[in-house]
Amino acid sequence: MAKHSKIQSQNDYLRQWLPRQESYLHHLLDQEAPPEDRRCIICQQDGVYKCQDCLGEPLYCTGCCRSQHCSNPFHWISQWNGQFFEQSCLAHVGLIIHLGHDGKQYEPEDLLEPEDLPFVSGPEFQLKENTMVIVDKSGIHRLEVRCCDCPNAMSPDIQMFRHRFFPASFNRPKTVFTFRVLNDFLLDSLECGTSAMNYYSKLQELMRVARQWRQLKTMKWHGFGHRSDNPSTGELALFCPACPQPGINVLFVPSWKYTRSFVMDGNFKAKHLHPIKPFDEVWLSDGLGFMVGKDRYKMHLAEAADTVEKSSCNNHRAVNQANAAQHKLESTGIGGVACARHGCFVPHSMVDFQKGERQMNMDYALCEASRHNMEGITRAVTFYDINCQYNKHFRVRDSCYVQYASNFIEGIGRIDGEIMETLWAWLNLISPAAQGMSSPHRKECLDYQMNDSNFCKMIRMKRTLCRKYKLARNGISESGKAFDRLDEAAPSHLKTEWLARERIAQSSRLNDPSAMDEYEINIKKAPSKKEIELRLLEEGNARNAAPSRRSVATVDINRIALLIEVRRIGRRSTETQRLDIARQRDRLQGQIDGFARSALTHLGEGFDADDEPEDLNVDILDDLHDDPADFTETSHTWTNSPELTVIPLPSNLGMSLHEGQANDALHNLRIYLCNKAILFRTTVTSVQQAVSLHASIYTKTRKQMMKLEPGQDQLQKYKPLLHEQLKISTAVGDPNARGQRNESLAWFWSVEVDLGGPDQSWNEEYRWREEMILVKLEMDWTCKFFLWKATQWGDHMQESLEKRLPGHGCYAGRQSQMYSLLAQDAQAAFQDLQNVLIEAGDE
């Protein structure tokens, strides 16, 4: 009979366990309560402490707990507080590790024992000067360690080492590592991974039992040990406490404030190989967490149309990769949805990719995300790095930025559209180990990891919202200054017109995204020097026009360019270079002589040289990548050099032409800085030289303008040019680049902006005020979410006590207290922050 009996697989054991799951969960919760008599198993006195690591989790009184753990100092204990067991440690019962005399206590007679000291609960019970941090395989412990002080005793670090503690320092060690945690680490490293199969290769059933344990813990955390019904779609997953959820943290009133923001993205590292026996798989939580249910998802994929297309937008990898099948993989990655404002995964919205990030996959994810706790919410905004391609077939568009950027959409506030990229790091920790798992096991691990990510976001939400509040306050203050400048400068009729155009754009955005082009900055190029000369001629003012057949601007540019070249070469010039300089000087001198002869005829004596060689600011050349020694001045360089000759202009004409020349220089400067940003990783020497040339021309021209007593408007428009303003900014070439949201460009990037349309300084100020409104609401929603959870668990506790289920009641009480404390802590932090700002005069 033994020969013909079937060997049971791990999946067979899972099937046998499923009917027992409810019973296991009941007994797991029942262990949360103490025995009815609550007696110490050693002395039969009042039992207060339960050891989680001793066999059977026995109950001890304070003295017995201390004595029983002298040889097991790294066990974890819990203390009964009258309602439930709360986490404690052996330091609270007065446990001391003695390193001398074979671990036995040997102290002077006049030293007080722990029993002689007054009872003080908490860490204050310890003698702090001897408290050490001990890192063990079971966790990090803080215990009092006493070394032997006898005359012939070994040094403290050697005493610790002989007790199998490796000290982190050697004179006065405060941190030690146990030998077993070091051995465990070496074994882990040797096995090249932290997966269960590698780490505990001798325990063949660990992976199956771990799945069962994970399932029980998840059911317990989400309250299904206290309910008679089974979990449904997404109910074994936490969600964001700061997002509006009708019936949980908001009493819904239709408004832009109740907008759900979603960010969508794909992760190609979370791959999955084809399972060996897909017919033999056992599903414990299909569709109950973050990964979608398999059957309905398969039906969607079978019915959805698969449109094969190439991306027309910047050759997006995600779109083009969708057409490449990988036959060795069941899943080429995962994609899904998270809340864009806080970075929490949305339950039941994560899907597997079969080929790549196809639209049919992300359609399903988005539809499932829009079902989760959105009853009554009619407004949602999606952020997707390929939104322009995703919306291609039903939104014809010409421009990405203003039509899809969150800065221009009402009710969004300030959002990081790439926040989901940071979330993948959590999942990528387990992706290599999960790649070869069975399909249900892999999804359970991904669900567990995403749940942990959301839990960490939840408990840190207080800190996140406080940070956002401070940023909003600063943003309002800084953007308000720019808004005030715009408001003062803009005529009232233009402001009225802008508001009307803004309302039309916002109301038309959904049906016609091109309406958002209203937010494009209107650029009207300032008049160049040639245009000013032409205008003077057309006005018949021939006497005030430039007299030379060659433009004054051209001569001046040639002059400064030659000056830069001479200084760049310096002493290290070759014969060929000196010959080239001599020829350029000869041509330049001819141009200057021709201008001077023509000027005497047309302008008479009304012009003079209003510049000196020392006025020419060539410090800007420091930005070149050449050796500074190349700019060394020599006496022969400055002797009889036409590049040092200043072109004379009459004062009544000079201001207009200087303005044109300054406009030309700034325009060219912007062009070359853009080129430099684009060519950042290539050879940019020639571009940099052009940047230096036009920066020098502008600086020289501005100095000449200052001598002609310019008006206030000209002083505001033509500001000094600083070295740091000529640095490359990726915001120039890519306004959507990550990290550029709060970066401001130098003044000369907007010197030609015409007041023909809404200005972004107005938009920035409005968005920051909108952000402040949302953050204050989110603070309130977070507190209400915690209170809702506390009430929910409080109801579970009451029901459990009525049903005479003490363990269930104890656990529910512990959970209720946790959420109550989270609510109290958040409320106090939010109130304190606002009070501090009020006292500082910020409100």
Summary of the structure (lengths in Angstrom):
residues: 843
radius of gyration: 37.4
end to end distance: 84.9
largest distance: 125.5
contacts: 2449
relative contact order: 0.08
helix: 52%
strand: 9%
